[in-house]
């Protein structure tokens, strides 16, 4: 049996190919991740030095 556009092995999931993102979009997102990482490190450092109390006994 020949494959045609009507023949599908599995139902379509609705996903389509999107063009690759631009370098500017990727760099903007990477910058956001760097800022988020710095905030997490600062909070962990504050917890380690006792400036922020997470569990009060």
Secondary structure as UniProt FT lines:
FT   TURN            5..6
FT   HELIX           23..49
//
